[in-house]
Amino acid sequence: MTMLLNADHICFGYGEHQIFNGLTFSIKEHQKLGLIGQNGSGKTTLFKLITHELSPDSGKIYYHTSSQIGYLKQEQIFNSDLTLQEVFLSYFQSLIELEKEMHILQETIDCVDGKEQETAVIKLGELQETYKNNGGYAYPSRIRGVVAGLGFNDDDLNRKINTFSSGQRTRIALGSLLLQEPDLLLLDEPTNYLDIQSLNWLENYLKNYPNAFIVISHDRYLLDSVCTSISEIQNEKLIHFEGNYTSYLDKKKKHDQAEQKKIEQVQKEIDREEAIISKLRGNFTTKNTKRAKSREKKLDKIKNDYSNMRSFSENFDFHFSLSPSVRSSDDVLKIKHLSKSFDQLSLYSDLNIDVFRGDRIGIIGPNGTGKSTLLKIIKRELLPDSGRLVFGENVHIGYYSQEADDTLSNHSETLIDALRTVNIKLSDGEIRNILAQFMFRNDAVFKTVTELSGGEKSRLRLAMLMISQANLLLLDEPTNHIDMDTKEILENALMNYEGTIITVSHDRYFLNKVATRILSISPSHIFDLPGNYDDYLMYRTTHQHMQEKKSSRIHSEKQQDNKNQHAIQKQIRNQKKELQKLENQIDILSEQIKQIELEMNQPQFYNNQETADQKIADYSQLKEKISELTEQWEDLAIKLDRI
């Protein structure tokens, strides 16, 4: 496989702040890589080094001679006096010139004969072959696909670029790069300004992207869907893991556990060396003094390595449960015949929802459909136009939002004091244990609130909320503006929380992990479905498919009035046999898929890439076959229902 670029021992820093130290990595053709790391770790800096916007302090990046690199910067705004259509067509100028040549040749062929015509026909055939091989017949549909996929319409094609909003121009920059199809695509937070439909389109586009890409994103659902490998920037270097984001989490956990064992071994070595040095110093002789100094140099090196290893393995997966100090009744909340409007905009009418203790409800829907408004009605910040809310016994509401004003009252108190003000019954040991679950460990618990960063304050507010009397948590976009580590902590805390949760979120990965019910609100419908986000997607796809089939069948198929009863019964028996046959086939294929999924979840699955690729191919074929059989089963079931 062709190597697109190879970075050899790259060192780079801003002044005294070192970003990379001996960074070595390579990118192969067709590689689909997700690049992650804490804020400030150097993800965007790495892109700038690859594109020569920055130069390394030492080391070198080698490129394949013919490789083209395209770079979408975070918050990149596309500027041009051209229209959207003119910009997108400009990337196919060579094909447009070929079209002109072919048109001229066609006119020549129509006007001449003999040898001259024969020569023109041959030339036209050659141009048509070149045109075809370079995507000439496909580029108009590619442009239409990008325009529609990124949320633009036909009218937008004739608008000047500079008349679009900054968010729209960022999407235009993304579309421009996708149409150019560089050998290596660098995408820095490409999901900014994309709604859910555009996100789904981009994911499908990247899955089928013919060349390599590296994507920086906090959208873990995207990383899970499109990436086949993940690289994490940590301690000035890259750690590489094969597989998508979920696979990365599992492998990273094992990697960190192995690092922790190394740390423990090194600590034992440090303790042993210190004991030997102390003994040598105690038995004072010239020889022992020299030996002690020699061992001290060795100990300094071990401690330096130990310090690096400790920072490398700071974050581990914590499993814990937090119970509200007050237990609510089983029936937490009943929303009855609720309606709410603003001016002429009706958000919902006759909304009925039952919330039970232990529910984790994720509210989704387009912007402006009343998701956050519903939370405000529940916490009595807004009044409904009609309907009522009936709360169960001992229900205490807690509210958490990244956009909320800072609710930390005393900025001079320590973290321990902050938690004690919420629950005075907790001992110092219990408080320190709770803070540890939210990544406040060792001396960090003695920090004052004013010393905390924005992300740290978010973690502290969450810890305070979860030890309070609140047993019904209302969370409004809780994963906005926080790093991946904090998201993982938040998700683990909520998954182990023994109260009730109602959350508004656009974070699909978060909803997949936390939600046990999905409430989908839109102007045309409200769905209340059990399961997580993927379960909701499956329902919507199946529901839409069945509705389309039902509508089509009702329109196109009518029962014959002159069928006799015997013929009908025979038809029913035959179709039931066919349904049973299809069900048996689906069951067999489902077992095969389950077996492959078990193999894919094994840590050693990707050790043999050729075997893994074959398994993945078999898995895809089985999925397609089940889809075909299921569609046949649905067709038969609908026909049987109409007999």
C-alpha positions, 0 to 999 in steps of 0.5 A: 500500500502506497505511503502518502506521508511519513513523519520522522522524529518531529519536534515542535514547540511554542517557546518553552511549551513543547508540543511534540518530541520525537513524533514519528508516524505514517499515513497510507493511502485509503487510511481513515484515521481519527485524531484525538487528544486533550485540548491543547495537545497539538491536533491542529498544530499537527495539521499545520505541520503537515500542510507546511503552515508551520515548520518543525524545530527538528525532524522531517515530513516526507511526502509521496511525490504525486499526493495532493492534500486538502485541509479544512480548518476549524471555523474556516470561512470560504470567501469568493465573489463567485456564485455557489455553482460557479465555485463548485463547477470550477473544480471540474474545469478540465472536464468542462473543457473536454465537453467543449472539445467534444461538442466541436468535434460532434459538429465537425462530424456532422459537417464533413465526410470521408477521411476527415470525418473518420479522423474526427470520429476516432478523436471524439471516441478518445476524448469520450473515453478520457471524459468517462475515466475522469468522472465526466458523466458523474460530476454533475450528480456529485455536485447535486449530492454535495449541495443537497447533503450540506443543506443547500437548495437549488436556489442557493446555487445562484447566490454569491458566496459572500451573501451566505452566513459564516456557518454556511461558508464553512459548509461550502469550504467543506463541500469544495474539498469533498468535490476535489477528492484530494489524496489526503483530506485533513478535516478539523471539526468538520461537523461544526454547523451541520444539522442531523441530516447533514451529519448523516450525509457526511458520515455516509460520504466519508465511509465511501470516500475513495482516498485517505483522510484524517479527521479531528472531531469531538463527535464520537459518533462520527469517529465510530461510524467512519474511522477504521483507526484512531491515533491519540496525541499524548505526552508529545507523541502519537499512540495508534489503535486499529478500529473505530472509537469504541474499539479504541476505548477498549484497547486504550483501557487495556493499554493504560492498565499495562502502563499502570503495572509498569508504574507499580514495577518502577515504584518498587524499583525506586523504593528499592534503590532509595533503601540501598542508597540510604544504607550506603549513606549510613555506612559512611566510607569513600567507596560507599559514597561513590556507590551512593552517588552512582545509584542516585544518578540511576535513581534520578533517571528512573524518577524522570521516566516514572514522572512521564509514565504517571502523567501518561496514565493519569486517566483511568476508567472508574466504575461507581454508583451514586444514589440520590439522598432522597428516593422518589416514588416510582411514578416520578412525573405525569405530563398531561395534555400539555401545550405550549406556543410562542406567538404564532409558533405552536411547539406542541399540543396535547403532549402526554408523557409518563416518567418513571423512576430510573428512566433516562430519557433523551430528548431530540429534534430540530432546533426550535421545536421546544426541547429546552422549553420542555425542561424549563416547564418541568422545572417551573421556569415557564408555564404551559399554555394548557395541561398540567404536570403531576409530580410523584412523592419526594421528587426533587429537581436538579438542573445542569447545563453547559450554557447555564450561569455559574452556580458555584456560590463561593469561589474562594472555597475548596472543592472539598468544602464545595461538596460539603455544602451540598451534603454535610453528612459526607466524611472527608474520605467519602468526599475525596472518593467522589471527587476522584471519580470526577478526576480531582485527585491528590492535592487537586481537592484542595484547589479553590473554585476560582482556580478551576478551568471551565471544564473542571467547573463543569465536572465539579457542578456535576459532582455537586448535583449528583450528591444533592437531594435531586433525584430528577436530573434535567440536563440541557446539552450537558456535553457541549464545550467539554473534552472527551475525558469529561464526557466519559466521566459524565456518561459513566456517572449518569449510567450509574446514577440511581435516580431519573434523568431527562436530557436534551442532547445533540450528542448521538454517542452520549445518547447511545450510552446513556438514554433508555428512552428517546423522545423525538419532538418535531413540528409534525410528530412526537415519538416516545420510544424505548431504547437508545439513539440507534434503536430510534434510528432503526425504528424510524427507518423501518417505520418510514420503509413500512409506511412507503410500502403500505402506501404504495401497496394500497395504491397499486394493489386491489383485491380481486372480488371474484376470488373464491374462498378456496383460492384465498385459503390456498394462497394464505397457506402458501404465503405462511410457508414462505414466511416461515422459510424466510424466518428460518433463513434470517435466524440462521444468518443472524446467528452467523452475524452474532458469531462474527460480532463476538470475534470482532469484539476480541482484542486480538481480532485485528492482529491478522489484518487479512483475516479481519478484512475477510471477516468484515467483508463476510459480515457486510455480505451477511448484513446485506443478505438479511436486509434482502430477506427482511424486505422479502418477508415484509412484502409477503407479510403485507400481502398476507395481511391484505388477503 
